[in-house]
Amino acid sequence: MPPPPPGHVGSFILPDVDADVVAEILARLPPNARRRARLVCRLWRAAVDERTATSLGSRARPLVFVAQQLAQTKRRDAWWHSSAYAIYDDHAEESQGQGQGSPSPKIVWSNSNDYSRAAIGMVGTRNGILCLCNNGNANAGGSDDKPPFAGDITLVNPVTRDTLAIPGPLHHPQKQDSVSPAAAAAGRSTTTRRRWHETYSFAYDEDTGQYKILHIPCYDDGRGSSNGRFDAVKVFSLGDPLSPSSWRDVPAPAGSSCSLGNGLLSVGGAAYWVTKDRRNVMSFHLWKECFTTKPLPGADELGYSFRLAMVLGGRLGIAVDIYARNTETGHQSLTKVWVAESEGWSDRQDIHVYGVEQRPTKPDFALGEYILTNKEYLTESSILHVHKLKNDKQKLISINKQESGTGIVTKLSTGGSNQTFAYVETRAPLSTYKFSGV
């Protein structure tokens, strides 16, 4: 039998289409559809692997989300400005000529032209989509018709500039009767900055193409009081035709609790958090919608503080602060990184800082071939330090005056904060996930 003509796949004849056109079309597909498109023919497989930003072989780059307080008056809540910077290396032409051979930042999103009075926090990023959370009422003293409410979510694609607004679980007054007094007080506050983004997790399922947002109703009443206990979590699904476009309560096991200070992390298809007694990691599988519990290492192994972190190519880990002190020769600290195994935990990395004031960033610090650090206590500006690993099995990471990393100024003012994540670019439209009421 003679070989099939070019462009022939099975019983279909594919037209002779320019590779640039194919790549442009595929770049607009959701990542799960793009991966299935690899199976059509060699041309499409090459276009996905080599020409689209979220190909299977693409390398995520660090993204720094910066929030800074601009001003505050007696009659008005604080004004905040938020920006997201992607860190490009010397292989990226988008580096805008800021220097070959070293990482350089490029701003990919800013709220300077939107509700700039709102304090915005970042929940996370998946497939190039940023999940942002409003941490305070944006129009305190203003005149906007539909201001963002505390806890409201916005999805953003920095490449296409698409946005998708999702009302938070406290957005609708008729639902307030099911909210705890502490949560209602936090939602009404306009004078104190809330960290609502810490109560959310953002995840994506490659098999179904669905995004899900998880909300842990673990609130602060404004006086630092919260027992951390809850009887249900709230889930919002996007891309599921069988799921209502609203927040759903999923009952949690009796006695469920959360210590938000130790992090709420999404890894793969599950969200993880530390229980209030800090003895276990609790997880919620976002697709099966079931809960599991995994014991933490013993108290002697957890140092004076610890937090969940995504490490070593996207695995669940714990960053443990063993010590941090100032000496005559400068700042010293040791952070140990534990990685979750099928049974227990393994000690994988030691980050030893000597003579320079740097600490691993939050929530993510191990991004691909980089380790990110910055000052623990921010002053007039924040310098992000990028450290390139020698290999992915490097056990000891030494940071000192001779190996202090590449410094990147993120223009952060007093009263601000920054968060770091892994980021890839995509042209997939958010319009695919539009739902009624938005």
Residue pairs with C-beta under 8 A, 6 or more apart in sequence:
5 13
6 16
7 13
7 14
7 15
7 16
7 41
8 14
9 40
9 41
14 40
14 41
14 43
19 43
19 46
19 47
19 51
22 43
22 44
22 47
22 51
23 47
23 51
23 52
26 34
26 37
26 44
26 47
26 48
26 51
26 52
27 34
27 51
27 52
27 53
27 426
27 427
27 428
28 427
28 428
28 429
29 37
29 428
30 127
30 209
30 239
30 428
30 432
31 54
31 127
31 204
31 206
31 209
31 426
31 428
32 205
32 206
32 207
32 208
32 209
33 209
34 48
34 52
34 54
34 55
34 428
35 48
35 56
35 206
37 44
37 48
38 44
38 45
38 48
38 49
38 56
39 45
48 55
48 56
49 55
49 56
49 57
52 58
52 426
53 128
53 159
53 424
53 425
53 426
53 427
54 127
54 128
54 424
54 425
54 426
54 428
58 424
59 368
60 367
60 368
60 422
60 423
60 424
61 86
61 87
61 88
61 89
61 92
61 367
61 368
61 422
61 423
61 424
62 86
62 87
62 103
62 367
62 368
62 370
62 372
62 386
62 420
62 421
62 422
62 423
63 84
63 85
63 86
63 87
63 108
63 125
63 420
63 421
63 422
63 423
64 84
64 85
64 87
64 105
64 384
64 408
64 410
64 418
64 419
64 420
65 82
65 83
65 84
65 85
65 121
65 122
65 130
65 418
65 419
65 420
65 421
66 82
66 83
66 84
66 85
66 382
66 410
66 411
66 412
66 416
66 417
66 418
67 80
67 81
67 82
67 119
67 120
67 121
67 416
67 417
67 418
68 80
68 81
68 82
68 411
68 412
68 413
68 415
68 416
69 78
69 79
69 80
69 119
69 413
69 414
69 415
69 416
70 78
70 79
70 80
70 81
70 116
70 413
71 78
71 79
72 78
72 79
75 141
76 117
76 140
76 141
77 117
77 136
77 137
77 140
77 141
77 190
77 191
78 117
78 119
78 136
78 193
79 116
79 117
80 116
80 117
80 118
80 119
80 120
80 136
81 110
81 111
81 112
81 116
82 110
82 111
82 119
82 120
82 132
83 107
83 109
83 110
83 111
83 112
84 107
84 108
84 109
84 110
84 122
84 130
84 158
85 105
85 106
85 107
85 108
85 410
86 105
86 106
86 108
86 158
86 423
86 425
87 103
87 104
87 105
87 370
87 384
87 386
87 408
88 94
88 95
88 103
88 104
88 105
88 106
89 95
89 102
89 103
90 100
90 101
90 102
90 103
94 106
95 104
95 106
96 104
96 106
98 104
98 105
102 406
103 370
103 386
103 406
103 408
104 408
105 384
105 408
105 410
108 158
108 159
108 423
109 130
109 156
109 158
111 118
111 120
115 134
115 138
115 139
115 144
115 147
115 148
117 138
117 139
117 140
117 142
118 134
118 135
118 136
118 137
118 138
118 147
118 148
119 134
119 135
119 136
119 193
119 194
120 132
120 133
120 134
120 135
121 132
121 133
121 135
121 195
121 196
121 197
121 198
121 419
122 130
122 131
122 132
122 133
122 197
122 419
122 421
123 131
123 132
123 133
123 153
123 197
123 200
123 201
123 202
123 213
124 131
124 201
124 202
124 266
124 421
125 131
125 202
125 421
125 422
125 423
126 202
126 203
126 204
126 211
126 266
127 204
127 424
127 426
127 428
128 157
128 158
128 159
128 423
128 424
128 425
128 426
128 428
129 155
129 156
129 157
129 204
129 211
129 426
129 428
129 430
130 155
130 156
130 157
130 158
131 153
131 154
131 155
131 200
131 202
131 213
132 153
132 154
132 155
132 156
132 197
133 151
133 152
133 153
133 154
133 168
133 196
133 197
133 200
134 148
134 149
134 150
134 151
134 152
134 153
134 154
134 168
134 196
135 150
135 193
135 194
135 195
135 196
135 197
136 150
136 189
136 190
136 192
136 193
136 194
137 147
137 148
137 149
137 150
137 189
137 190
138 144
138 147
138 148
139 147
140 190
148 154
148 165
149 167
149 168
149 170
149 171
149 187
150 168
150 170
150 186
150 187
150 188
150 189
150 194
150 196
151 168
151 169
151 170
151 171
151 187
151 196
151 199
151 215
152 165
152 166
152 167
152 168
152 171
153 165
153 166
153 167
153 168
153 200
153 213
153 236
154 163
154 164
154 165
154 166
155 163
155 164
155 166
155 211
155 430
155 433
156 162
156 163
157 163
157 426
157 427
157 428
157 429
157 430
158 425
159 425
159 426
159 427
160 427
160 428
160 429
160 430
162 429
162 430
162 431
163 430
164 238
164 430
164 433
164 434
164 438
165 438
166 213
166 236
166 238
166 438
167 437
168 196
168 215
169 175
169 179
169 215
169 217
169 234
169 247
170 176
170 179
170 183
170 184
170 187
176 184
179 187
179 217
180 217
180 219
181 221
182 219
182 220
182 221
182 222
182 225
182 226
183 217
183 219
185 221
185 222
186 194
186 196
186 219
186 220
186 221
186 222
189 222
192 222
194 220
195 220
195 260
198 260
198 264
199 215
199 216
199 217
199 218
199 219
199 260
199 264
200 213
200 214
200 215
200 216
200 264
201 213
201 214
201 216
201 264
201 265
201 266
201 271
202 211
202 212
202 213
202 214
202 266
203 211
203 212
203 213
203 214
203 266
203 268
203 269
203 270
203 271
203 286
204 210
204 211
204 212
205 212
205 269
205 286
205 287
208 239
208 240
208 287
209 239
210 237
210 238
210 239
210 240
210 287
211 237
211 238
211 239
211 433
212 235
212 236
212 237
212 238
212 286
212 287
213 235
213 236
213 238
214 233
214 234
214 235
214 266
214 271
214 284
214 286
215 233
215 234
215 235
215 236
215 247
216 230
216 233
216 258
216 260
216 264
216 273
217 230
217 232
217 233
217 234
218 226
218 228
218 229
218 230
218 257
218 258
218 260
219 226
220 226
227 257
227 276
228 257
228 258
228 259
228 260
228 276
229 255
229 256
229 257
229 276
230 252
230 256
230 257
230 258
231 251
231 252
231 254
231 256
232 249
232 250
232 251
232 252
233 249
233 250
233 252
233 284
234 247
234 248
234 249
234 250
235 247
235 248
235 250
235 286
235 289
236 245
236 246
236 247
236 248
237 243
237 245
237 248
238 245
238 433
238 435
239 432
239 433
245 435
245 436
245 437
245 438
250 284
250 289
252 291
253 291
256 275
256 282
256 291
257 275
257 276
257 277
258 264
258 273
258 274
258 275
258 276
258 282
259 273
259 274
259 275
259 276
259 278
260 273
261 307
262 273
262 274
262 278
262 306
262 307
262 308
263 273
263 274
263 307
263 308
263 309
263 362
263 363
264 271
264 272
264 273
264 308
265 271
265 272
265 273
265 308
265 309
265 310
265 316
265 363
266 272
266 286
267 310
267 314
267 315
267 316
268 314
269 285
269 286
269 287
270 283
270 284
270 285
270 286
271 283
271 284
271 286
272 281
272 282
272 283
272 308
272 316
273 281
273 282
273 283
273 308
274 280
274 281
274 282
274 296
274 308
275 281
275 282
275 293
278 296
278 302
279 295
279 296
280 293
280 294
280 295
280 296
281 293
281 294
281 295
281 296
281 308
281 316
281 340
282 291
282 292
282 293
283 291
283 292
283 293
283 294
284 290
284 291
285 291
285 292
294 340
295 344
296 302
296 318
296 345
297 318
297 338
297 344
297 345
301 320
301 338
302 318
302 320
303 320
303 321
303 322
303 323
303 336
304 321
304 322
304 323
305 320
305 321
306 318
306 319
306 320
306 321
307 318
307 319
307 362
307 363
308 316
308 317
308 318
308 319
308 363
309 317
309 318
309 319
309 337
309 360
309 363
309 364
309 365
309 366
310 316
310 317
310 363
310 364
310 366
310 422
311 317
311 319
311 337
311 339
311 348
311 349
311 365
311 366
312 339
312 348
312 366
312 392
313 392
315 339
315 340
316 339
316 340
317 337
317 338
317 339
317 340
317 348
317 366
318 337
318 338
318 345
319 335
319 336
319 337
319 360
319 365
320 335
320 336
320 337
320 338
321 333
321 334
321 335
322 333
322 334
322 335
322 336
323 332
323 333
323 334
324 331
324 332
324 333
324 334
324 359
324 376
325 331
325 332
325 333
326 332
329 354
329 355
330 354
330 355
330 356
330 357
330 401
331 353
331 354
331 355
331 356
331 357
331 358
332 353
332 354
332 355
333 352
333 353
333 359
334 350
334 351
334 352
334 353
335 350
335 351
335 353
335 359
335 360
336 347
336 349
336 350
336 351
337 347
337 348
337 349
337 350
337 351
337 366
338 345
338 346
338 347
338 348
339 345
339 346
339 348
348 395
349 366
349 394
349 395
349 396
349 397
350 395
350 396
350 397
351 360
351 371
351 397
351 399
352 396
352 397
352 398
352 399
353 359
353 373
353 399
353 400
354 398
354 399
354 400
355 400
355 401
356 399
356 400
356 401
356 404
357 375
357 376
358 373
358 374
358 375
358 385
358 399
358 404
358 405
359 373
359 374
359 375
359 376
360 371
360 372
360 373
361 372
361 373
361 374
361 384
361 418
361 419
361 420
362 419
362 420
363 419
363 420
363 421
364 372
364 420
364 421
364 422
365 371
365 372
365 373
365 420
367 420
367 421
367 422
368 422
369 388
369 389
369 392
370 386
370 387
370 388
370 389
371 386
371 387
371 389
371 397
371 405
372 384
372 385
372 386
372 387
372 420
373 384
373 385
373 387
373 399
373 405
374 382
374 383
374 384
374 385
374 418
375 382
375 383
378 412
378 414
378 416
378 417
378 418
379 414
380 413
380 414
381 409
381 410
381 411
381 412
381 413
382 409
382 410
382 412
382 416
382 418
383 407
383 408
383 409
383 410
384 407
384 408
384 409
384 410
384 418
384 420
385 399
385 404
385 405
385 406
385 407
385 408
386 405
386 406
386 408
387 397
387 399
387 403
387 405
387 406
389 397
399 405
410 418
412 418
